Amino acid sequence: MANPSPGLFVRQVRQELAKVTWPSRRETVQAIVAIFVFCILIGAYFLVVDKVLAWGVSMIFG
């Protein structure tokens, strides 16, 4: 496979970027909020699981 010239590469990159459908500001904010909520929920879940397991281990080896 031949390496394209730098100019050809830049033109091809611009052509591909023109095909990209970028999300709107609202969609981006909604996705960020959803990610933060998900991270908080997962963090809370692991906190509870950790506390339960720690309690169980302390009861066994107490």
Protein Blocks (a to p, Z undefined) as FASTA:
>chain_A
ZZddfklmmmmmmmmmmmpccddfklmmmmmmmmmmmmmmmmmmmmmmmmmmmmmmmmmm
ZZ
